[in-house]
Amino acid sequence: MPITTTLPTITRNDSATDDSAANTAVYHTSREQSPSDGLALTILAMCCGASLSAISCAILRYQQDSPKEPLRMQFIKYDEVVVPHQVRSSIFNLLRTHPSHNHAEAVVHSVLGHMFSTASKCFRGNHKIPLESIDLIASQANSIPASTIPSAPATPSRTDPALDSWTAVIAEETGITTTTCVVETRRPVNTGNPSAGVPLDSLLLRHPTKFRACLTINDVLNITIVPPSQSENNMVPPSTICGPGTMLINYAMRYVTCNQLEHDHDGSYGAQGRVDSKIVDRFLSAHDYMGRVPPMEMAMVMFGQHEAQGLIDECLFLGLSEHDTIATITRVTAENMVRQYRRLMAAFCPAHTFDEIFICGPGARNTNILDYLKEVLPEHIVTRPLDDVGIPGDAKDAVCCAQLGLETLLLHASLQDGPLFEDQRHTAPGRVARGRNWAALREQVLRFCEGKKVPPVQRVVIEREANSELGDQ
């Protein structure tokens, strides 16, 4: 299944993402910079949102001297590979017919596997990344229902890998061990160890004294509350899907431009129009997203085409122009963000005020959304891009996918051969399809953990020029 990439290398004007010094040699040094018994892995993370419009690809290097030491992460490269419309349409059609077709699941696995494998080739080719420099591929597809996720570690079958899983297809075609993350933004909750259920955003954003929140504006909106590490309250901070992110805007852009444009990334199209506040209020009064969070695979249905078309129809009926329509639908997204943020704040931390809000994801570039947030939020709250901590805002989901992929590898590689025990299934963050490099990976992990179970990561140091940690920011 051919996949083409039309996006250039994503760059930002922030010094934190200046990787001009990176070159091919950087992909070969991870094993040489760590003690022989330490962990040194280069991970290619690939994930796509609920709309399957593009696959986010990121290369990260992880190093850890021992399980008790902090995990050091170096962000190397990020880009996106666009998924052609006919490919994602075929996948959604298969998912809709999956309950009534016995072979649809195998076809979904095959199409997804080839899609991710081809995206890997495009990404590596565009940035001259040698395949042999990658130790692990971490993959995630938010639109895939749990029934199509493999229930046990899969070994790729050379005769028909699609019968195993889509990750087995990736492992077969690349030769690299591949994980799939069942949940992307948080680890599975373990009642015996609450820290194992904290959102991964907390690993990147937790500060000793500052109360923070993270707003991820992807296809859907995700809000994470990150209390300070020195807080007396030991609650597990929530990470919640709170309605549409860019889905409504993207659908409306395709509609009003007759499929000539799919995104209003910087908000320039909507900035030329005027917001109809009455439409915004009516729509949000009729759609309580906090009370009806769907499974991720249903997000396109609930947050996408049907509701977007209803909004567009009302705008057209009232005589709004194309630019007015986009401006109004963008305000629906921004106003819902504000309302959900206030609800979460009142429900989980009424006695606190936020010091900083980090905004990331593709929607974080839309100036209409950012300007509105700054207008309605209290003046003392500082809004910051995720770039300030050394990670491009668009790459946050890929970074979370890489982290879960690493933890999945550490769990599976440290166990004896054979299926997971029942209690391990409940705490395993994902599944593994073994590639040709599995034996070498497992040997490294066993040396690192000395045959013991590796505890969940509690501290991540993001390595930059100043070699500083977010807690010092």
C-alpha angles and dihedrals in degrees: 000000000000119000124187130197120218101168120097121225106297112243132178132198091242121110089220090072098045103125098161090128092059116104140154093287092063090069093062103052106071097091092047095053098058133068115262092255095041129095118260117167136159111209130195107206119198123180139155131201129237093280094054088218095137141359114237112218126192136171116213133172121215126196130178126168094203138347090262094054125083117272110244118212127191118192110215114168142354134188141144132239114208116230111221115244093241091055096052091042090056091050094050090048090052092049091052092051095040097101092057102037120072096202098040092091092057091048091050090052092049096047093045093047094051090044093055093041092052091046088054091054092048093049095046092045094049092052100033094242112164114231091223091061091066118088100180140013115213113196135185134177112185095194095060113099120229092253090069095048112097112253096212139027108290129213112208115250114218092205097055115350092177088073090065106044142296089262088057088056090054092047091048095049097042101030088226123123108253132202130196120210112220090196118029110194103035140028119250110275114254113193091204092055113029092184088067090066101052117119114262088235086074091062089058101036110030114125127189095241111003123096107222142180131197122212113195111193104195126132084309129026119253123187122193125188113213113191119196118275091236093055117127089220109090096191120141102250113237125245109193139181103229106183136283123355115178096337097095092044094048093049091049091048091054090048101048094042095044090243093307091116128028103181141037093203099164096031094241094130095050091042089070092062139066126245119240100213093189091062090048093052094045093050096048092044088058096043117058101184094178090062098048112041107169131207108276093248089060094051093096090057098043101034100024137047104003098047093038091053091051090053092048092049091054092048091050092046090055092049100250117162123238091261092046089051093054092044091052095046090047089054090051088058094045095045092049089053091054094047094048092046090054092048093052091046092051093045102045108021111019092151094055138069122210119248098193139012119202115207121199143152130072091300091060088080093059104104092199090061094043094047091050093049091051090048097054103031119089113274094239092062113096116213114209135179117238086241087080090074095047100267123105109241093234090055099057096101091048090051091051089048090052092050093051090045090055093049090047090053093048092052098046097040093050093054127084116261113278138063122322118264116247095257090048091054090060093053101036109110094208150335134276132223107194119231130194090276094057096106093053091046093050092048091054093048093048091052090048098049096032090226094304129118111268111234120229114277111261101176132036123188113204106212116221136151092287089042088224133153126231091244087070094051 
